[in-house]
Amino acid sequence: MSESKVYFTDMRCKLGESLLVKLDRLVRAAGIDSIDMEKKFVAIKMHFGELGNLAFLRPNYAKVIADIVKEKGGMPYLTDCNTMYPGSRKNALEHLNCANLNGFNPTTTGCQIIIGDGLRGTDDVEIPIDGKYVKTAKIGRAIADCDVLITLSHFKGHEVTGVGGAIKNLAMGCASRRGKMEMHSNGKVHLDDDKCIGCGKCVKACAQEAISVVDRKASVDESKCVGCGRCIGMCTSDALFAAYDEDGSIVNCKMVEYAAAVVKDRPCFHISIICDVSPYCDCYGGNDLPIVPNVGMLASFDPYALDRACIDLVQKQPMIPGSRLFENSHGVKPGDVFGCNQPGTRWQAHFEHTVEMGFGDGSYELINVN
């Protein structure tokens, strides 16, 4: 299989030039202009950041991409799906409030925001993939219905998957609540008795009759639960949750399959920005010191090659003194930056599974754009 082209530009700017100009130049060199966007719905998939987190990508980057889409006659919108866990993005209203508070709105981004899986995270479409672990990917309807998909990813470390980049943005980010549950867990809902108020909304939401309310407390029959997660979306007291009990390497494999389902049968283009490389996901309500210096911006039609290029570039960087990586390695540069940053994780499982699925091994040709 031939190497995919991945385009790269660093974060250096001459006086009078900005990173936004460089981003525009990068994506055009990488071929974004070749996509037919005329009168097409174009989803720009990104992460709006949890409230309190400051490592997420600024809305200015999104506006560059939205402006190009409109120039091409397309109809862009920013999108992300609701979270599986309690926080500031667990339903569409709170998610939109969070996005606005973090600076994302039609003025700053040049387009509207649509939450991909609806009000409660239950509006999705099943896309057949027939993978080793996943038979149908549960994708937010507003993403599944787009004509063109563009991902704009903040590349960083991750506590479960080792890295968070284009694959994770496509897979976990585009999945509805039950899709996230399928990837993260072995599929059973759990109950926090102290938070349960016995309202019964979960009972009405469960099609399997796996939940009952006795003495004003819900009870989950795990033998009947199929892990759809609809009850989690209905619970207003955050008493229901899914355990994060899946092996991290299996999560990576499931994400590869979900990513393949999302990009199937539609034009896709992928952008990753390696800056503020936090040791954890942007889903946390805060962020730690970056583990390496800012590196640059990359773009490709191949999300697997894009992630591999990002990993290789970060592995070459010096550690930032005082960072989690520096402390974990006792000041000695490790052979695997991400494995040291999050011990026990195996980002390599991504590419082992892309080979198994016939998507290649992430091989790439890195092309510099000045």
C-alpha positions in Angstrom: 0.0 0.0 0.0 1.4 3.4 -1.0 2.2 6.0 1.7 -0.4 8.7 2.4 0.6 12.3 2.1 0.6 14.3 5.3 1.2 18.0 5.1 3.0 19.9 7.9 3.8 23.4 8.9 5.5 24.6 12.1 4.3 27.2 14.5 6.8 29.8 13.6 5.5 33.1 12.1 7.2 36.0 10.5 6.2 39.5 11.6 3.0 40.4 9.8 1.9 36.8 9.4 -0.3 34.7 11.7 -0.9 31.0 12.4 -4.4 31.4 10.8 -2.8 32.4 7.5 -0.5 29.4 7.8 -3.4 27.1 8.5 -5.2 28.3 5.4 -2.1 27.8 3.3 -1.6 24.3 4.8 -5.0 22.9 4.2 -5.1 24.3 0.6 -1.7 22.7 -0.1 -3.1 19.4 1.3 -6.0 19.5 -1.1 -9.1 20.8 0.7 -10.0 22.8 -2.4 -10.4 19.5 -4.4 -13.5 18.6 -2.4 -16.9 19.4 -4.0 -18.7 21.4 -1.3 -21.2 23.3 -3.4 -24.5 23.4 -1.6 -23.3 20.6 0.7 -23.7 20.2 4.4 -20.2 20.3 5.8 -19.6 19.1 9.3 -16.5 20.5 11.1 -16.0 18.0 13.9 -14.1 19.4 16.9 -14.0 19.5 20.7 -15.4 22.6 22.4 -13.5 21.9 25.7 -15.0 21.2 29.1 -15.6 24.2 31.2 -12.4 25.1 33.1 -10.2 23.5 30.5 -8.0 25.9 28.5 -6.0 23.4 26.3 -8.8 23.0 23.6 -8.3 24.6 20.2 -9.4 28.3 20.0 -12.4 29.0 17.8 -10.2 31.1 15.5 -8.9 27.9 13.9 -12.4 26.7 13.2 -13.3 30.0 11.5 -10.4 29.5 9.0 -12.0 26.2 7.9 -15.6 27.5 7.9 -14.6 30.4 5.7 -13.0 28.1 3.2 -16.1 25.9 3.1 -18.3 28.9 2.5 -15.9 30.1 -0.2 -16.4 26.7 -1.9 -20.2 27.1 -1.7 -20.7 24.7 1.2 -22.8 25.1 4.3 -20.5 24.5 7.3 -21.4 23.8 10.9 -19.4 22.9 14.0 -20.4 19.8 15.7 -19.6 17.4 18.6 -21.6 14.8 20.4 -22.7 14.8 24.0 -20.6 13.1 26.7 -21.3 9.8 28.4 -20.3 11.2 31.8 -21.7 14.0 33.9 -20.2 17.4 33.2 -20.9 20.6 31.2 -21.5 18.8 27.9 -23.8 15.9 28.8 -26.9 17.3 27.0 -27.3 19.6 24.0 -28.4 22.7 26.0 -25.5 22.5 28.5 -23.1 21.6 25.6 -24.1 24.7 23.7 -23.7 26.8 26.8 -20.3 25.4 27.3 -19.3 26.0 23.7 -20.4 29.6 24.0 -18.6 30.2 27.3 -15.5 28.8 25.7 -15.8 31.3 22.8 -17.6 29.2 20.1 -20.5 31.1 18.4 -21.4 32.2 14.9 -19.5 35.4 15.2 -16.2 33.8 16.3 -16.4 30.7 14.0 -18.4 32.0 11.0 -21.0 29.2 11.3 -23.6 27.6 13.5 -23.1 24.9 16.1 -25.2 21.7 16.0 -24.8 19.0 18.7 -24.4 15.8 16.8 -26.6 13.4 18.8 -29.4 15.6 19.9 -30.8 16.9 23.1 -30.1 13.9 25.3 -27.4 12.1 23.3 -29.9 9.5 22.0 -30.3 10.7 18.4 -28.1 8.5 16.3 -27.8 6.4 13.2 -26.4 2.9 13.0 -23.7 2.6 10.3 -22.7 -1.0 9.4 -19.0 -1.7 9.7 -18.8 -5.5 10.5 -15.6 -5.1 12.4 -13.9 -7.5 14.8 -15.5 -5.7 17.8 -18.2 -3.5 16.3 -20.9 -4.6 13.9 -22.7 -1.2 13.6 -21.3 2.1 14.8 -23.8 4.4 16.6 -23.1 7.8 15.1 -24.7 11.1 16.0 -27.4 11.8 13.4 -26.3 15.4 12.6 -22.9 14.0 11.7 -24.1 10.9 9.9 -26.3 13.1 7.8 -23.5 15.4 6.6 -22.3 15.4 3.0 -18.7 16.3 3.8 -16.8 15.7 7.1 -13.8 17.7 8.2 -12.1 17.0 11.5 -10.2 19.6 13.4 -8.4 17.9 16.2 -6.2 19.0 19.2 -3.5 16.4 19.4 -2.7 15.4 23.0 -2.1 12.6 25.4 -5.0 10.5 26.7 -5.4 8.5 29.9 -7.1 5.5 28.2 -5.9 5.4 24.6 -2.5 6.9 25.0 -3.1 9.6 22.4 -6.0 11.7 21.3 -6.0 12.8 17.7 -7.9 12.3 14.4 -9.0 8.7 15.1 -10.4 9.6 18.5 -12.1 12.7 17.2 -13.8 10.6 14.5 -14.7 7.7 16.7 -15.4 8.7 20.3 -16.3 12.3 19.2 -18.8 11.3 16.6 -20.4 8.5 18.6 -23.7 9.0 20.4 -23.9 8.2 24.1 -24.6 4.5 23.4 -21.7 4.5 20.9 -19.3 6.0 23.5 -20.6 3.4 26.0 -19.9 0.6 23.5 -16.3 1.7 23.1 -15.5 2.6 26.7 -17.2 -0.2 28.6 -18.3 -3.8 28.5 -21.8 -2.4 28.3 -23.7 -2.3 31.7 -25.3 0.6 33.4 -24.5 1.3 37.0 -26.4 3.2 39.7 -25.2 5.7 42.4 -27.9 5.1 45.0 -27.0 8.3 46.8 -27.9 10.4 43.8 -31.0 8.5 42.7 -34.3 10.4 43.5 -36.6 7.7 42.2 -38.2 9.8 39.5 -38.7 6.8 37.2 -37.6 8.5 34.0 -35.0 5.8 33.4 -37.8 3.1 33.7 -39.7 4.8 30.8 -36.5 5.1 28.7 -35.5 1.4 29.0 -36.9 -0.8 26.2 -35.5 -3.9 27.9 -37.4 -3.6 31.2 -34.0 -3.7 32.9 -34.8 -0.9 35.4 -37.4 -0.8 38.2 -38.0 1.6 41.0 -38.5 0.2 44.5 -38.8 2.4 47.6 -37.9 5.5 45.6 -34.7 4.0 44.3 -33.9 2.6 40.9 -32.5 -0.9 40.4 -30.7 -2.2 37.3 -31.0 -5.8 36.3 -27.7 -6.3 34.5 -28.9 -9.6 33.0 -31.4 -7.6 30.9 -29.3 -4.4 30.3 -28.0 -4.2 26.7 -25.9 -1.1 27.3 -27.8 1.3 25.0 -27.3 4.2 27.5 -30.7 5.8 26.9 -31.4 5.8 30.6 -28.2 7.8 31.3 -29.5 10.5 28.9 -32.8 10.7 30.8 -31.4 10.8 34.3 -31.4 14.4 35.5 -29.6 13.6 38.8 -26.6 11.9 37.2 -27.3 8.7 39.2 -26.8 6.4 36.3 -23.4 5.9 34.6 -21.4 3.4 32.6 -18.2 2.0 34.1 -15.0 2.6 32.1 -14.1 -1.0 32.3 -12.9 -1.9 28.8 -9.2 -2.6 28.3 -7.5 0.4 26.7 -6.1 -1.5 23.7 -9.6 -2.8 22.9 -10.9 0.8 23.2 -8.3 1.7 20.5 -9.4 -1.1 18.3 -13.0 -0.2 18.6 -12.2 3.4 17.8 -10.4 2.4 14.6 -13.6 0.6 13.5 -15.9 3.5 14.5 -13.6 5.9 12.6 -13.9 3.7 9.5 -17.7 3.8 9.8 -17.8 7.6 10.0 -15.6 8.2 7.0 -17.3 5.6 4.8 -19.1 6.8 1.7 -18.4 10.5 2.1 -15.6 13.0 1.3 -13.5 13.6 4.5 -10.5 15.8 5.3 -8.5 15.9 8.6 -6.5 18.5 10.4 -4.6 18.1 13.6 -2.8 20.8 15.6 0.0 19.9 18.0 -0.1 22.7 20.6 -0.6 22.7 24.3 0.0 19.0 24.3 -1.7 18.2 27.6 -1.2 14.8 29.2 -4.9 14.3 29.5 -8.1 14.6 27.4 -9.8 18.0 27.0 -12.8 16.4 28.6 -11.4 17.3 32.0 -12.5 20.6 33.7 -8.9 21.7 33.8 -5.6 21.0 32.1 -2.0 20.3 33.2 1.2 21.7 31.9 2.0 20.6 28.4 4.4 17.7 28.2 6.3 18.9 25.1 6.6 22.3 23.3 4.2 23.3 20.5 5.1 21.5 17.3 2.9 22.5 14.3 -0.2 21.9 12.2 -0.9 18.9 10.0 -3.5 17.9 7.4 -4.3 14.8 5.3 -7.1 12.8 3.7 -5.9 9.8 5.8 -6.7 10.0 9.5 -4.6 7.0 10.4 -1.5 8.4 8.7 -2.2 11.8 10.2 -2.2 10.4 13.7 1.0 8.4 13.1 2.8 11.5 11.8 1.6 13.5 14.9 2.9 10.7 17.2 6.3 10.6 15.5 6.7 14.4 15.7 5.8 14.5 19.4 8.2 11.6 20.1 11.1 13.8 18.8 10.4 16.8 21.0 12.2 17.6 24.2 10.2 17.3 27.5 9.0 20.3 29.3 10.6 20.4 32.8 8.1 20.0 35.5 5.5 18.3 33.3 3.8 15.0 34.1 6.0 13.4 31.4 9.2 14.9 33.0 8.2 13.7 36.4 7.2 10.2 35.2 10.5 9.7 33.4 12.6 11.3 36.2 14.0 13.7 33.7 15.3 11.1 31.3 13.7 11.2 27.8 11.8 7.9 27.4 11.7 5.8 24.3 7.9 6.1 24.2 6.6 9.6 25.3 3.0 8.6 25.4 3.5 5.3 27.2 5.5 7.1 29.8 3.0 10.0 30.1 0.2 7.5 30.7 1.6 4.2 31.9 -0.3 1.1 30.9 -1.7 2.7 27.7 -0.8 1.3 24.2 -1.4 3.7 21.3 0.3 1.1 19.1 -3.0 -0.9 19.2 -4.4 1.7 16.8 -2.1 0.8 14.0 -2.0 -2.9 14.8 -5.7 -2.9 14.2 -5.6 -0.7 11.1 -3.4 -3.4 9.5 -5.8 -6.1 10.7 -8.7 -4.3 9.2 -6.9 -3.6 5.9 -6.5 0.1 6.3 -2.7 0.1 6.2 -0.2 0.7 8.9 -0.3 4.5 9.0 2.7 4.9 6.7 3.0 8.5 5.4 5.1 10.9 3.4 5.6 14.2 5.3 5.4 17.2 3.1 6.5 20.6 4.5 4.5 23.7 3.7 6.2 27.0 4.4 
